[in-house]
Amino acid sequence: MSDTFTVLRDCLVNEFDVPADRVEPGATLASLELDSLALVELSLLVEERIGATVSDIRPGSTLGDLAAHADAVRAAAPAPAASTTLASSAVS
């Protein structure tokens, strides 16, 4: 189980009161009975806690798909500018 999935699971259990035994990679967001407002809130929590913007969350998406998408977004993101600045300063 990925760290991203663990964060998703924790969000769903702690913030949305989804029973932990229902949170598995194959579960869809619809099967967890999350309404459209909850999906928006979940996307904001994912962005805040994981650092990946996942604005295209749909009720039919599985938790495994969502975790994989968030991982892909994070992997494709450019390195933070602060680390580039620090590396450039160290060279000068």
C-alpha positions as a Markdown table, in Angstrom:
| # | Residue | x | y | z |
|---|---|---|---|---|
| 1 | Met | 0.0 | 0.0 | 0.0 |
| 2 | Ser | 1.4 | 3.4 | -1.0 |
| 3 | Asp | 1.9 | 6.3 | 1.3 |
| 4 | Thr | -0.6 | 8.2 | -0.8 |
| 5 | Phe | -3.2 | 5.6 | -0.3 |
| 6 | Thr | -2.5 | 5.7 | 3.4 |
| 7 | Val | -3.1 | 9.5 | 3.4 |
| 8 | Leu | -6.3 | 9.0 | 1.5 |
| 9 | Arg | -7.5 | 6.3 | 3.9 |
| 10 | Asp | -6.7 | 8.5 | 6.9 |
| 11 | Cys | -8.6 | 11.4 | 5.3 |
| 12 | Leu | -11.7 | 9.3 | 4.6 |
| 13 | Val | -11.8 | 7.7 | 8.0 |
| 14 | Asn | -10.9 | 10.8 | 10.1 |
| 15 | Glu | -12.5 | 13.6 | 8.1 |
| 16 | Phe | -15.5 | 11.9 | 6.4 |
| 17 | Asp | -16.2 | 9.2 | 9.0 |
| 18 | Val | -16.0 | 6.4 | 6.4 |
| 19 | Pro | -15.6 | 3.0 | 8.2 |
| 20 | Ala | -12.0 | 1.9 | 7.8 |
| 21 | Asp | -13.0 | -1.6 | 6.7 |
| 22 | Arg | -14.7 | 0.0 | 3.6 |
| 23 | Val | -11.6 | 1.9 | 2.5 |
| 24 | Glu | -9.7 | -0.4 | 0.1 |
| 25 | Pro | -8.0 | 0.3 | -3.3 |
| 26 | Gly | -11.0 | -1.1 | -5.3 |
| 27 | Ala | -13.6 | 0.9 | -3.5 |
| 28 | Thr | -15.2 | 3.7 | -5.6 |
| 29 | Leu | -15.9 | 7.1 | -4.1 |
| 30 | Ala | -19.6 | 6.5 | -4.9 |
| 31 | Ser | -19.6 | 3.3 | -2.9 |
| 32 | Leu | -18.3 | 5.2 | 0.1 |
| 33 | Glu | -21.4 | 7.5 | -0.3 |
| 34 | Leu | -19.4 | 10.7 | -0.7 |
| 35 | Asp | -21.5 | 13.5 | -2.2 |
| 36 | Ser | -20.2 | 16.2 | -4.6 |
| 37 | Leu | -19.3 | 18.6 | -1.8 |
| 38 | Ala | -17.3 | 15.8 | -0.1 |
| 39 | Leu | -15.5 | 15.1 | -3.3 |
| 40 | Val | -14.4 | 18.8 | -3.5 |
| 41 | Glu | -13.3 | 18.7 | 0.1 |
| 42 | Leu | -11.4 | 15.5 | -0.5 |
| 43 | Ser | -9.6 | 17.0 | -3.5 |
| 44 | Leu | -8.6 | 20.0 | -1.3 |
| 45 | Leu | -7.3 | 17.7 | 1.5 |
| 46 | Val | -5.3 | 15.6 | -1.0 |
| 47 | Glu | -3.7 | 18.8 | -2.4 |
| 48 | Glu | -2.9 | 20.0 | 1.1 |
| 49 | Arg | -1.6 | 16.7 | 2.5 |
| 50 | Ile | 0.0 | 15.1 | -0.5 |
| 51 | Gly | 0.9 | 18.2 | -2.6 |
| 52 | Ala | -0.9 | 16.9 | -5.7 |
| 53 | Thr | -3.8 | 18.7 | -7.4 |
| 54 | Val | -6.5 | 16.1 | -8.3 |
| 55 | Ser | -9.3 | 18.3 | -9.5 |
| 56 | Asp | -10.9 | 15.6 | -11.6 |
| 57 | Ile | -12.2 | 13.4 | -8.8 |
| 58 | Arg | -15.3 | 11.5 | -10.0 |
| 59 | Pro | -17.7 | 9.3 | -8.0 |
| 60 | Gly | -16.7 | 6.3 | -10.2 |
| 61 | Ser | -13.0 | 6.6 | -9.5 |
| 62 | Thr | -11.5 | 4.0 | -7.2 |
| 63 | Leu | -9.3 | 4.9 | -4.3 |
| 64 | Gly | -6.4 | 3.0 | -6.0 |
| 65 | Asp | -6.9 | 5.0 | -9.2 |
| 66 | Leu | -7.0 | 8.3 | -7.2 |
| 67 | Ala | -3.8 | 7.3 | -5.3 |
| 68 | Ala | -2.0 | 6.4 | -8.5 |
| 69 | His | -3.1 | 9.6 | -10.2 |
| 70 | Ala | -1.9 | 11.7 | -7.2 |
| 71 | Asp | 1.4 | 9.8 | -7.3 |
| 72 | Ala | 1.8 | 10.5 | -11.0 |
| 73 | Val | 1.0 | 14.2 | -10.5 |
| 74 | Arg | 3.6 | 14.5 | -7.8 |
| 75 | Ala | 6.2 | 12.6 | -9.8 |
| 76 | Ala | 5.7 | 14.9 | -12.8 |
| 77 | Ala | 5.8 | 18.1 | -10.8 |
| 78 | Pro | 9.0 | 20.2 | -11.1 |
| 79 | Ala | 11.3 | 20.5 | -8.2 |
| 80 | Pro | 10.5 | 23.3 | -5.8 |
| 81 | Ala | 12.2 | 26.6 | -6.8 |
| 82 | Ala | 13.7 | 27.0 | -3.3 |
| 83 | Ser | 15.9 | 24.0 | -3.7 |
| 84 | Thr | 17.1 | 25.3 | -7.1 |
| 85 | Thr | 17.9 | 28.6 | -5.5 |
| 86 | Leu | 19.8 | 27.0 | -2.7 |
| 87 | Ala | 21.8 | 24.8 | -5.2 |
| 88 | Ser | 22.6 | 27.9 | -7.3 |
| 89 | Ser | 23.8 | 29.8 | -4.2 |
| 90 | Ala | 26.0 | 27.0 | -3.1 |
| 91 | Val | 27.8 | 27.0 | -6.5 |
| 92 | Ser | 28.4 | 30.7 | -6.5 |
